[in-house]
Amino acid sequence: MSQAVVQEPPERTGVRVRVQKLGTALSNMVMPNIAAFIAWGLITALFIEQGWLQGIFAGLRDPDGWVAKIGGWGAYDGAGIVGPMITYLLPILIGYTGGRMIHGNRGAVVGAIATVGVVTGADVPMFLGAMIMGPLGGWCMKKLDALWEGKIRPGFEMLVDNFSAGILGMILAVFGFFGIGPIVSAFTRAAGNAVDFLVENDLLPLTSILIEPAKVLFLNNAINHGVLTPLGTTQALETGKSILFLLETNPGPGLGILLAFTVFGKGVARASAPGAAVIQFFGGIHEIYFPYVLMKPKLIAAVILGGMTGVFINVLFGSGLRAPAAPGSIIAIYAQTASGSFLGVTLSVLGAAAVSFVVAAFLLKTDRADDEQDLAAATASMEEMKGKKSSVSSALVGAGAGHSGPIRNIVFACDAGMGSSAMGASVLRRKIQQAGFGDVKVTNSAISNLTDSYDLVVSHRDLTARASQKTGSAIHVSVDDFMSSPRYDEIVEQLKQTNGAGAQTAPEDAPDDEPAADVDVLPLSSIVLSGSASSAADAIDEAGRLLVDAGAVDPAYVAAMHDRENSISTYMGNGLAIPHGTNEAKDAIRRTGLSFVRYPEPIDWNGKPAEFVVGIAGAGKDHMALLTKIAQIFLNADEVARLRQATTAEEVRSILMGAQK
């Protein structure tokens, strides 16, 4: 059985995390609406005055013709479909999506209303304005709802909800019209002037110094659709094409990186690079080459130089696209290429790929590092930046890379083998059983108790190196989010490949079959509905004091809870943190106990929002069944909503103790 260890990625800095979060948020507003961008791009390519259909049909140049009506040119200047789509539809969709990200449907509606204000208050396409007003509308609606949550008399909920959203939307629309709209318009004009300056002075290739690193940090959509698309659209409507549409979407730099790994790479990186090149070049999924650059950051020089080469060639030939190419596939790029620009666009892609390949090949030839393990860590880092599972990461590395036999024994390992590992094991076990692999045993353990007898080991990414020392022959999979990690789905897919159909019944010794923990594990006195802590450290103290007061632990256990948090975050995902002590602190546990604290405002838990904190002290395994139930509750949005709305400690305990498996 071969080893596929995911090593620790570089330590994250506060600035880096904030930049990644911003990039992810902006991307998440744009990506669900890419189809609308494609529809607008095709309509633009076909029906604008310089479009494909010009001259094809008889009477096309007639300003009263049907093509002119659709394109909005000639006698129909400013009408048609092209203008309203770019002016209203696309920004409102972005604003709606941004509001929905913050506060569901109510946030989406208010975000859309607010976006209309900024759209009508500006004289340029308001993508950036939508990215501001959409989330702002959702955030304001969320805060407003929180003011009177649980205080509205029965029968008046709909009245309050509708009027509050309407009034808030009106206020934000006016604010966007008079405030944000003019500011963003001024910024856009300034950016346009800067672009004109760069073009006039032959400095446009220098933009690759910013754009190429930003792509790897998942700021590509913010730059492309937030800045370049509005500027390029204005230019394309005037001249029929824009070079700005090619600054970020050129697939050449990424293709050169992947070709260099195909020839000069090692291990998994070399084996996966050819398939990744096909996906990147023809599928337009540029993110597939990001892990190769993250793995060896010096390769950023190759993509920058490749990008600069491509931009230089496009400037030299005066080439451009009629509309944005989304995704950045060579097929989409050719579909949007303006007449007379095919030669320049083709040479720009080939030139960018060639320069990127040569520079990357040199850097790889002088590098002696092992690519295989680094690529797995880089892929995990990429998914963390993105904020969700990458749809193409399985083309690079997956759970169980190199495994050649069935997987029967999986262990989720953590420092103490108590809270996070039990929670993660419960979620993973449920997924595996639902997939029909009831014969696969999933347990949890402290790293210090691991033996080299497991087929697959799951651990927090900061603990994988330690776990691999104990279980050298096992497959190792790293996770960062215990409740909803994309790695769990990869493990299930690996089981389908290695284990076949699987069994339909759970093993007799599965931890889910243990008897439920006694109610005294969570006494009413250990449930707080409105915590007073304002930081993760204070929340640990608050949850720990409840365990001490209940007689479950000695006071020394609280210090061990802080030690555990300093080592590995106990944030589980879905708003839940479960602080608990280290493995060495088990002597301070008198009996199994839990505490529950709910916070009206989520606490910043290492950059993630924790609304519920469950303190854990586990003696033996008698708390495992309850942890399994808690995991199931926090995977169910309706159950989490019930906890959020509970008004008594009895109600909270009923929810936690009464969940079904």
C-alpha positions as CSV (number, residue, x, y, z in Angstrom):
1,M,0.0,0.0,0.0
2,S,1.6,3.2,-1.1
3,Q,1.8,6.4,0.8
4,A,0.1,9.6,-0.3
5,V,0.8,12.1,2.5
6,V,-0.5,15.7,2.3
7,Q,2.1,17.9,4.0
8,E,1.5,21.1,5.9
9,P,1.1,24.1,3.6
10,P,2.9,27.3,4.4
11,E,1.7,29.2,7.4
12,R,-1.1,31.6,6.6
13,T,-0.8,35.3,7.3
14,G,-3.7,37.6,8.2
15,V,-3.3,39.7,5.0
16,R,-3.2,36.6,2.8
17,V,-6.3,35.2,4.4
18,R,-8.2,38.5,4.0
19,V,-7.1,38.8,0.3
20,Q,-8.2,35.2,-0.3
21,K,-11.6,35.8,1.4
22,L,-12.2,38.9,-0.7
23,G,-11.3,37.1,-3.9
24,T,-13.5,34.1,-3.0
25,A,-16.5,36.4,-2.2
26,L,-16.2,38.3,-5.4
27,S,-15.8,35.1,-7.4
28,N,-18.8,33.6,-5.8
29,M,-20.9,36.6,-7.0
30,V,-19.8,36.3,-10.6
31,M,-19.4,32.6,-11.2
32,P,-23.1,31.6,-10.8
33,N,-24.0,34.1,-13.4
34,I,-21.4,33.2,-16.1
35,A,-24.2,31.8,-18.3
36,A,-25.7,35.3,-18.5
37,F,-22.3,36.7,-19.5
38,I,-22.0,34.1,-22.2
39,A,-25.5,34.9,-23.5
40,W,-24.7,38.6,-23.6
41,G,-21.4,38.0,-25.2
42,L,-22.9,35.9,-28.0
43,I,-25.7,38.5,-28.6
44,T,-23.0,41.2,-28.8
45,A,-20.8,39.2,-31.2
46,L,-23.7,38.6,-33.5
47,F,-25.7,41.7,-33.5
48,I,-23.6,44.8,-32.7
49,E,-22.8,47.0,-35.7
50,Q,-19.4,45.3,-36.2
51,G,-20.8,41.9,-35.4
52,W,-20.7,38.6,-37.4
53,L,-24.1,39.1,-39.0
54,Q,-23.1,42.4,-40.6
55,G,-23.2,42.0,-44.3
56,I,-24.5,38.4,-44.2
57,F,-28.2,39.2,-44.6
58,A,-29.6,41.4,-47.1
59,G,-30.6,44.8,-45.7
60,L,-28.4,44.3,-42.6
61,R,-27.0,47.8,-42.9
62,D,-30.5,49.2,-42.9
63,P,-30.8,51.0,-39.5
64,D,-34.4,49.9,-39.4
65,G,-33.5,46.2,-39.9
66,W,-34.1,43.4,-37.3
67,V,-30.4,42.9,-36.6
68,A,-30.1,46.6,-35.8
69,K,-33.1,46.4,-33.5
70,I,-31.5,43.5,-31.5
71,G,-28.1,45.1,-31.4
72,G,-29.3,48.5,-30.5
73,W,-27.4,50.4,-33.2
74,G,-28.4,52.7,-36.1
75,A,-31.8,54.2,-35.5
76,Y,-32.1,52.0,-32.4
77,D,-29.0,53.3,-30.7
78,G,-29.3,52.7,-27.0
79,A,-32.1,50.2,-27.3
80,G,-32.1,46.6,-28.4
81,I,-30.8,43.8,-26.1
82,V,-27.1,44.4,-25.8
83,G,-27.3,47.7,-23.9
84,P,-29.9,46.7,-21.3
85,M,-28.2,43.4,-20.6
86,I,-24.9,44.9,-19.8
87,T,-26.4,47.9,-18.0
88,Y,-29.1,46.3,-16.0
89,L,-29.3,42.5,-16.2
90,L,-25.7,41.5,-15.4
91,P,-25.2,43.9,-12.5
92,I,-28.6,43.1,-10.9
93,L,-27.8,39.4,-11.1
94,I,-24.5,40.0,-9.4
95,G,-26.1,42.1,-6.7
96,Y,-28.8,39.6,-6.2
97,T,-26.3,36.8,-5.8
98,G,-24.2,38.9,-3.4
99,G,-27.1,39.6,-1.2
100,R,-28.2,36.0,-1.2
101,M,-24.7,34.9,0.0
102,I,-25.1,37.1,3.1
103,H,-28.8,36.6,4.0
104,G,-30.6,34.2,1.8
105,N,-33.6,35.3,-0.3
106,R,-34.4,38.4,1.8
107,G,-30.8,39.6,1.4
108,A,-30.9,38.8,-2.3
109,V,-34.0,40.9,-2.9
110,V,-32.7,43.9,-1.0
111,G,-29.3,43.5,-2.7
112,A,-31.0,43.6,-6.1
113,I,-33.0,46.7,-5.1
114,A,-29.8,48.4,-3.9
115,T,-28.0,47.5,-7.1
116,V,-30.7,49.2,-9.2
117,G,-29.8,52.4,-7.4
118,V,-26.2,52.2,-8.2
119,V,-26.8,51.1,-11.8
120,T,-29.1,54.0,-12.6
121,G,-26.8,56.5,-10.8
122,A,-23.8,55.7,-13.0
123,D,-23.0,56.1,-16.7
124,V,-20.9,53.0,-17.0
125,P,-21.7,49.3,-16.5
126,M,-21.9,48.9,-12.7
127,F,-20.3,45.5,-12.0
128,L,-18.1,46.9,-9.2
129,G,-21.1,48.8,-7.8
130,A,-23.1,45.6,-7.8
131,M,-20.3,43.8,-5.9
132,I,-20.6,46.5,-3.3
133,M,-24.3,47.1,-3.0
134,G,-25.4,43.4,-3.2
135,P,-23.6,42.2,-0.1
136,L,-24.2,45.5,1.6
137,G,-28.0,45.0,1.1
138,G,-27.8,41.5,2.4
139,W,-25.8,42.5,5.4
140,C,-28.1,45.4,6.3
141,M,-31.1,43.2,6.0
142,K,-29.5,40.5,8.2
143,K,-28.7,43.1,10.9
144,L,-32.2,44.6,10.7
145,D,-33.9,41.2,11.0
146,A,-31.8,40.5,14.1
147,L,-33.1,43.6,15.9
148,W,-36.6,42.2,16.3
149,E,-36.0,38.5,15.9
150,G,-38.5,36.7,18.3
151,K,-40.1,40.0,19.3
152,I,-42.9,40.3,16.6
153,R,-46.4,39.5,17.7
154,P,-47.9,36.5,15.9
155,G,-49.8,37.5,12.7
156,F,-47.6,40.5,12.1
157,E,-44.5,38.7,10.7
158,M,-45.3,39.1,7.0
159,L,-46.2,42.8,7.5
160,V,-42.9,43.6,9.3
161,D,-40.8,41.4,6.9
162,N,-42.2,43.0,3.7
163,F,-42.2,46.6,4.8
164,S,-38.7,46.4,6.5
165,A,-37.2,44.9,3.3
166,G,-39.0,47.4,1.1
167,I,-38.0,50.5,3.2
168,L,-34.4,49.3,3.6
169,G,-34.2,48.6,-0.2
170,M,-35.5,52.1,-0.9
171,I,-32.9,53.7,1.4
172,L,-30.0,51.7,-0.1
173,A,-31.2,52.4,-3.7
174,V,-31.1,56.1,-3.0
175,F,-27.8,55.8,-1.3
176,G,-26.4,53.8,-4.2
177,F,-27.8,56.4,-6.7
178,F,-26.3,59.4,-5.0
179,G,-23.4,57.9,-3.2
180,I,-21.8,54.7,-4.5
181,G,-22.8,55.2,-8.2
182,P,-20.8,58.4,-8.7
183,I,-17.8,57.1,-6.8
184,V,-17.6,53.9,-8.8
185,S,-18.2,55.8,-12.0
186,A,-15.3,58.1,-11.1
187,F,-13.1,55.1,-10.3
188,T,-14.0,53.4,-13.6
189,R,-13.2,56.6,-15.6
190,A,-9.9,56.9,-13.8
191,A,-9.2,53.2,-14.5
192,G,-10.1,53.8,-18.2
193,N,-7.7,56.8,-18.4
194,A,-5.0,54.7,-16.8
195,V,-5.6,52.0,-19.4
196,D,-5.5,54.6,-22.2
197,F,-2.2,55.9,-20.8
198,L,-0.7,52.4,-20.8
199,V,-1.9,51.7,-24.3
200,E,-0.6,55.0,-25.7
201,N,2.8,54.5,-24.0
202,D,3.1,50.8,-24.9
203,L,3.0,49.8,-21.2
204,L,-0.1,47.6,-21.3
205,P,2.0,44.3,-20.9
206,L,3.0,45.5,-17.4
207,T,-0.5,44.7,-16.3
208,S,0.4,41.1,-16.2
209,I,2.6,41.8,-13.1
210,L,-0.7,42.3,-11.3
211,I,-3.1,40.1,-13.1
212,E,-1.2,36.8,-13.2
213,P,-0.5,36.6,-9.4
214,A,-4.1,37.8,-8.7
215,K,-5.4,34.8,-10.7
216,V,-3.6,32.4,-8.4
217,L,-5.1,34.2,-5.4
218,F,-8.6,33.8,-7.0
219,L,-9.0,37.5,-7.6
220,N,-9.3,36.9,-11.3
221,N,-13.0,37.3,-11.5
222,A,-12.9,40.5,-9.6
223,I,-10.3,41.9,-11.9
224,N,-11.8,40.5,-15.1
225,H,-15.5,41.0,-14.6
226,G,-15.3,43.9,-12.1
227,V,-12.8,46.1,-13.9
228,L,-11.8,44.8,-17.3
229,T,-15.2,43.8,-18.6
230,P,-16.9,47.2,-17.9
231,L,-13.9,49.0,-19.5
232,G,-13.7,46.6,-22.4
233,T,-17.4,46.7,-23.0
234,T,-17.4,50.5,-23.4
235,Q,-14.4,50.2,-25.7
236,A,-16.1,47.3,-27.7
237,L,-19.3,49.2,-28.1
238,E,-17.3,52.1,-29.7
239,T,-14.8,50.2,-31.8
240,G,-16.2,46.7,-32.1
241,K,-13.4,45.0,-30.1
242,S,-11.3,45.4,-27.0
243,I,-7.9,44.1,-26.0
244,L,-8.9,44.3,-22.4
245,F,-10.9,41.1,-22.7
246,L,-7.7,39.2,-23.4
247,L,-5.6,40.4,-20.5
248,E,-6.9,37.8,-18.0
249,T,-8.4,35.1,-20.2
250,N,-5.4,34.2,-22.3
251,P,-4.8,30.4,-21.7
252,G,-1.2,30.6,-22.9
253,P,0.6,31.2,-19.6
254,G,-1.1,28.3,-17.9
255,L,-0.6,26.0,-20.8
256,G,3.1,26.7,-20.8
257,I,3.3,25.8,-17.0
258,L,1.5,22.5,-17.6
259,L,3.6,21.6,-20.6
260,A,6.8,22.3,-18.6
261,F,5.6,19.9,-15.9
262,T,4.7,17.3,-18.6
263,V,8.3,17.3,-19.8
264,F,10.3,18.2,-16.7
265,G,8.1,17.5,-13.7
266,K,8.2,14.6,-11.3
267,G,5.8,12.2,-9.7
268,V,2.1,13.0,-9.6
269,A,2.8,16.5,-11.0
270,R,4.2,15.1,-14.2
271,A,1.6,12.4,-14.5
272,S,-1.3,14.8,-14.0
273,A,-0.1,17.7,-16.1
274,P,-1.1,16.5,-19.6
275,G,-4.7,15.9,-18.5
276,A,-4.7,19.3,-16.7
277,A,-3.4,21.0,-19.9
278,V,-6.4,19.7,-21.9
279,I,-8.9,20.9,-19.2
280,Q,-7.2,24.3,-18.9
281,F,-6.8,25.0,-22.7
282,F,-10.0,23.6,-24.1
283,G,-12.2,23.6,-21.0
284,G,-11.1,27.1,-19.9
285,I,-10.8,26.1,-16.2
286,H,-7.6,28.0,-15.4
287,E,-7.7,27.1,-11.8
288,I,-6.3,23.7,-12.6
289,Y,-2.8,25.1,-13.0
290,F,-2.9,27.2,-9.8
291,P,-1.7,24.3,-7.6
292,Y,1.4,23.9,-9.8
293,V,2.3,27.5,-9.1
294,L,1.3,27.4,-5.4
295,M,3.5,24.3,-5.1
296,K,6.5,26.2,-6.5
297,P,5.8,30.0,-6.0
298,K,8.8,31.0,-8.1
299,L,6.9,29.8,-11.2
300,I,4.9,33.0,-10.9
301,A,7.7,34.5,-12.9
302,A,6.9,32.2,-15.8
303,V,3.2,33.1,-15.9
304,I,4.0,36.8,-15.6
305,L,6.5,36.8,-18.5
306,G,4.1,34.6,-20.5
307,G,1.2,37.0,-19.9
308,M,3.3,40.0,-20.8
309,T,4.3,38.3,-24.0
310,G,0.7,37.6,-25.0
311,V,-0.4,41.2,-24.2
312,F,2.6,42.6,-26.2
313,I,1.6,40.5,-29.3
314,N,-2.0,41.6,-29.1
315,V,-0.9,45.3,-28.8
316,L,1.4,44.8,-31.8
317,F,-1.4,43.3,-34.0
318,G,-4.2,45.5,-32.6
319,S,-6.2,42.4,-31.8
320,G,-9.2,42.1,-29.5
321,L,-12.4,40.4,-28.6
322,R,-16.0,41.6,-29.2
323,A,-17.1,40.5,-25.7
324,P,-15.7,38.7,-22.7
325,A,-14.7,35.1,-23.2
326,A,-16.0,33.0,-20.3
327,P,-14.7,30.6,-19.4
328,G,-11.1,31.3,-20.7
329,S,-11.2,28.4,-23.2
330,I,-9.5,28.8,-26.6
331,I,-12.9,27.8,-28.0
332,A,-14.7,30.7,-26.2
333,I,-11.8,33.1,-27.1
334,Y,-12.1,32.3,-30.8
335,A,-15.9,32.6,-30.6
336,Q,-15.6,36.2,-29.4
337,T,-12.6,37.2,-31.6
338,A,-13.3,40.2,-33.7
339,S,-12.8,40.1,-37.5
340,G,-9.2,40.7,-38.4
341,S,-7.9,39.7,-35.0
342,F,-7.6,35.9,-35.4
343,L,-3.9,36.0,-36.4
344,G,-3.0,38.3,-33.5
345,V,-5.0,36.3,-30.9
346,T,-3.5,33.0,-32.1
347,L,0.0,34.3,-32.0
348,S,-0.6,35.8,-28.5
349,V,-1.7,32.5,-27.1
350,L,1.2,30.6,-28.7
351,G,3.8,33.2,-27.7
352,A,2.5,33.3,-24.1
353,A,2.6,29.5,-23.9
354,A,6.2,29.4,-25.4
355,V,7.7,31.9,-23.0
356,S,5.9,30.5,-20.0
357,F,7.1,27.0,-21.0
358,V,10.8,28.1,-21.4
359,V,10.9,29.9,-18.1
360,A,9.1,27.2,-16.2
361,A,11.3,24.5,-17.7
362,F,14.4,26.3,-16.6
363,L,13.1,26.7,-13.0
364,L,12.0,23.0,-12.9
365,K,15.3,21.8,-14.2
366,T,17.2,23.6,-11.4
367,D,14.8,22.4,-8.7
368,R,15.4,19.2,-6.8
369,A,12.2,19.2,-4.7
370,D,9.7,16.3,-4.6
371,D,6.7,17.4,-6.6
372,E,4.2,14.7,-5.6
373,Q,3.7,15.6,-2.0
374,D,3.8,19.3,-2.6
375,L,1.1,19.1,-5.3
376,A,-1.3,17.5,-2.9
377,A,-0.7,20.2,-0.3
378,A,-0.9,22.9,-3.0
379,T,-4.3,21.5,-4.2
380,A,-5.6,21.6,-0.7
381,S,-4.4,25.2,-0.3
382,M,-6.1,26.1,-3.6
383,E,-9.4,24.7,-2.4
384,E,-9.0,26.6,0.9
385,M,-8.5,29.9,-1.0
386,K,-11.4,29.2,-3.2
387,G,-13.6,28.4,-0.2
388,K,-15.0,25.2,-1.6
389,K,-14.1,21.9,-3.3
390,S,-12.5,22.4,-6.8
391,S,-14.4,20.6,-9.5
392,V,-11.2,19.8,-11.3
393,S,-8.9,18.9,-8.3
394,S,-9.4,15.2,-8.9
395,A,-7.5,15.5,-12.1
396,L,-4.4,16.4,-10.0
397,V,-4.6,14.5,-6.7
398,G,-7.5,12.7,-5.0
399,A,-8.1,10.8,-1.8
400,G,-6.1,7.7,-1.9
401,A,-3.7,8.5,-4.8
402,G,-1.8,5.4,-5.6
403,H,-3.9,3.1,-3.5
404,S,-4.1,-0.4,-5.1
405,G,-6.5,-2.3,-2.8
406,P,-9.9,-2.1,-1.1
407,I,-10.2,0.3,1.8
408,R,-11.8,-1.4,4.9
409,N,-10.5,0.6,7.9
410,I,-10.6,4.4,8.1
411,V,-9.6,6.4,11.1
412,F,-10.1,10.1,11.8
413,A,-7.2,11.3,13.9
414,C,-6.8,14.4,16.0
415,D,-4.6,15.5,18.9
416,A,-6.8,14.3,21.7
417,G,-9.1,11.8,19.9
418,M,-12.0,13.5,21.6
419,G,-14.1,16.2,19.9
420,S,-13.0,17.1,16.4
421,S,-12.0,13.6,15.3
422,A,-15.3,12.2,16.7
423,M,-17.3,14.8,14.9
424,G,-15.4,14.4,11.6
425,A,-15.6,10.6,11.9
426,S,-19.4,10.8,12.4
427,V,-19.9,13.0,9.3
428,L,-17.6,10.8,7.1
429,R,-19.2,7.6,8.5
430,R,-22.6,8.8,7.5
431,K,-21.5,9.7,4.0
432,I,-19.9,6.3,3.5
433,Q,-22.9,4.4,4.8
434,Q,-25.3,6.4,2.7
435,A,-23.1,5.5,-0.3
436,G,-23.6,1.8,0.5
437,F,-20.3,1.0,2.0
438,G,-21.5,-0.3,5.4
439,D,-18.6,-2.8,5.6
440,V,-16.1,0.1,5.8
441,K,-15.2,0.8,9.5
442,V,-14.8,4.5,10.4
443,T,-13.4,5.3,13.8
444,N,-11.6,8.1,15.5
445,S,-8.4,8.2,17.6
446,A,-5.8,10.4,19.2
447,I,-2.7,10.6,17.0
448,S,-0.6,9.2,19.9
449,N,-2.7,6.1,19.9
450,L,-2.5,5.4,16.2
451,T,-1.0,2.2,14.9
452,D,0.0,1.3,11.4
453,S,-3.0,-0.9,10.8
454,Y,-5.4,1.5,9.0
455,D,-6.0,1.7,5.2
456,L,-6.8,5.4,5.3
457,V,-6.2,8.2,7.8
458,V,-8.0,11.5,7.8
459,S,-6.6,14.4,9.9
460,H,-6.5,18.1,10.1
461,R,-4.0,19.4,7.6
462,D,-1.8,20.8,10.4
463,L,-1.6,17.3,11.9
464,T,-1.1,15.1,8.8
465,A,2.7,15.1,9.1
466,R,2.4,13.7,12.7
467,A,-0.2,11.2,11.7
468,S,1.9,9.9,8.8
469,Q,4.8,9.1,11.2
470,K,2.5,6.7,13.1
471,T,0.8,5.2,10.0
472,G,3.4,5.2,7.3
473,S,1.7,2.6,5.1
474,A,-1.7,4.3,5.1
475,I,-3.2,6.7,2.7
476,H,-3.4,10.2,4.3
477,V,-6.1,12.8,3.5
478,S,-6.0,16.3,5.0
479,V,-9.1,18.3,5.8
480,D,-9.6,21.9,7.1
481,D,-13.4,21.9,7.6
482,F,-14.5,19.0,9.8
483,M,-18.2,19.3,9.0
484,S,-18.3,19.7,5.2
485,S,-14.8,19.1,3.8
486,P,-14.8,18.4,0.0
487,R,-12.3,15.6,0.9
488,Y,-15.1,13.5,2.3
489,D,-16.7,13.2,-1.1
490,E,-13.4,12.3,-2.7
491,I,-13.0,9.5,-0.2
492,V,-16.4,8.2,-1.1
493,E,-15.5,8.3,-4.8
494,Q,-12.2,6.5,-4.0
495,L,-14.2,3.7,-2.3
496,K,-16.4,3.3,-5.4
497,Q,-13.2,2.8,-7.4
498,T,-11.4,0.4,-5.0
499,N,-14.2,-1.4,-3.1
500,G,-16.8,-1.9,-5.9
501,A,-20.4,-1.8,-4.9
502,G,-19.8,-2.2,-1.1
503,A,-22.0,-3.7,1.5
504,Q,-25.4,-2.3,2.5
505,T,-25.3,-2.9,6.3
506,A,-23.2,-1.2,8.9
507,P,-20.7,-3.2,11.0
508,E,-21.8,-4.3,14.4
509,D,-19.1,-2.3,16.2
510,A,-19.8,1.0,14.5
511,P,-19.7,3.8,17.0
512,D,-23.1,5.0,15.9
513,D,-24.6,1.9,17.5
514,E,-23.5,2.9,21.0
515,P,-26.2,3.8,23.4
516,A,-27.1,7.4,23.7
517,A,-25.3,9.5,26.3
518,D,-27.2,10.2,29.5
519,V,-29.0,13.5,29.7
520,D,-26.9,14.5,32.7
521,V,-24.0,14.8,30.3
522,L,-25.6,18.1,29.3
523,P,-27.4,19.6,32.3
524,L,-29.6,22.7,31.9
525,S,-27.1,24.7,33.9
526,S,-24.5,24.1,31.2
527,I,-26.6,25.7,28.5
528,V,-26.3,29.4,27.9
529,L,-28.5,31.0,25.3
530,S,-26.7,34.3,25.0
531,G,-23.0,34.1,25.6
532,S,-21.0,37.1,26.7
533,A,-17.7,36.3,25.1
534,S,-16.3,38.5,22.3
535,S,-13.3,36.4,21.2
536,A,-12.5,32.7,20.8
537,A,-10.3,32.7,23.9
538,D,-13.1,34.2,26.0
539,A,-15.6,31.7,24.5
540,I,-13.3,28.8,25.5
541,D,-13.2,30.2,29.1
542,E,-17.0,30.5,29.1
543,A,-17.6,27.0,27.8
544,G,-14.8,25.6,30.1
545,R,-16.3,27.3,33.2
546,L,-19.6,25.6,32.6
547,L,-17.9,22.2,32.5
548,V,-16.1,23.1,35.8
549,D,-19.2,24.3,37.5
550,A,-21.0,21.1,36.4
551,G,-18.3,19.0,38.1
552,A,-17.3,17.4,34.9
553,V,-13.6,18.6,34.9
554,D,-11.0,20.2,37.1
555,P,-10.1,23.8,36.5
556,A,-6.8,22.7,34.9
557,Y,-8.8,21.3,32.0
558,V,-9.7,24.8,30.8
559,A,-6.1,25.7,30.3
560,A,-5.7,22.4,28.3
561,M,-8.6,23.6,26.1
562,H,-6.6,26.7,25.3
563,D,-3.5,24.6,24.6
564,R,-5.5,22.5,22.2
565,E,-6.8,25.6,20.4
566,N,-3.3,27.1,20.1
567,S,-2.2,23.8,18.5
568,I,-5.2,23.1,16.1
569,S,-8.4,25.1,15.6
570,T,-11.5,23.4,17.0
571,Y,-13.8,25.2,14.5
572,M,-15.9,22.4,12.9
573,G,-17.7,24.4,10.2
574,N,-21.3,25.5,9.8
575,G,-21.0,28.0,12.7
576,L,-19.9,25.3,15.3
577,A,-16.8,25.2,17.4
578,I,-16.1,22.4,19.9
579,P,-13.2,23.4,22.2
580,H,-11.8,20.5,24.3
581,G,-8.6,19.6,26.1
582,T,-5.5,17.9,24.9
583,N,-4.8,14.2,25.2
584,E,-2.5,14.9,28.1
585,A,-5.4,16.6,30.0
586,K,-7.6,13.6,30.3
587,D,-6.6,13.1,33.9
588,A,-8.4,16.4,34.6
589,I,-11.7,14.9,33.4
590,R,-14.0,13.6,36.2
591,R,-16.8,12.4,34.0
592,T,-18.1,13.0,30.5
593,G,-19.7,16.4,30.2
594,L,-20.8,18.9,27.6
595,S,-21.6,22.6,27.7
596,F,-23.5,24.7,25.1
597,V,-23.2,28.4,24.5
598,R,-25.0,30.4,21.8
599,Y,-23.8,33.8,20.7
600,P,-26.1,36.4,19.2
601,E,-23.3,37.7,17.1
602,P,-20.9,35.1,15.7
603,I,-17.4,35.1,17.2
604,D,-14.3,35.4,15.0
605,W,-12.8,31.9,15.4
606,N,-9.5,32.1,13.5
607,G,-11.2,33.9,10.7
608,K,-14.4,31.9,10.7
609,P,-17.7,32.7,12.3
610,A,-18.7,30.6,15.3
611,E,-22.2,31.1,16.5
612,F,-22.4,27.9,18.7
613,V,-19.7,26.7,21.0
614,V,-19.9,23.2,22.5
615,G,-17.4,22.5,25.2
616,I,-16.4,18.8,25.5
617,A,-14.9,16.6,28.1
618,G,-15.0,13.0,27.2
619,A,-14.2,10.1,29.6
620,G,-14.0,6.9,27.6
621,K,-16.4,6.7,24.6
622,D,-19.7,7.3,26.3
623,H,-19.9,10.8,24.7
624,M,-19.5,9.6,21.1
625,A,-23.2,8.9,20.4
626,L,-24.1,12.4,21.5
627,L,-21.4,13.9,19.3
628,T,-22.7,12.0,16.4
629,K,-26.1,13.5,17.0
630,I,-24.6,17.0,17.3
631,A,-22.8,16.5,14.0
632,Q,-26.1,15.4,12.3
633,I,-27.8,18.5,13.7
634,F,-25.2,20.9,12.4
635,L,-25.4,19.3,8.9
636,N,-29.1,20.1,8.9
637,A,-30.0,23.7,8.2
638,D,-33.4,23.3,9.7
639,E,-32.1,21.9,13.0
640,V,-29.5,24.7,13.2
641,A,-32.4,27.2,12.7
642,R,-34.2,25.6,15.6
643,L,-31.2,26.0,17.8
644,R,-30.9,29.6,16.7
645,Q,-34.5,30.3,17.6
646,A,-34.7,28.3,20.8
647,T,-35.8,30.4,23.8
648,T,-35.2,28.0,26.7
649,A,-32.4,25.7,27.8
650,E,-34.9,22.9,27.9
651,E,-35.6,23.4,24.2
652,V,-31.9,23.4,23.3
653,R,-31.4,20.2,25.2
654,S,-34.4,18.6,23.6
655,I,-33.0,19.4,20.2
656,L,-29.6,18.1,20.9
657,M,-30.7,15.0,22.7
658,G,-33.6,14.1,20.5
659,A,-31.9,14.1,17.0
660,Q,-32.4,10.9,15.1
661,K,-29.6,9.1,13.5
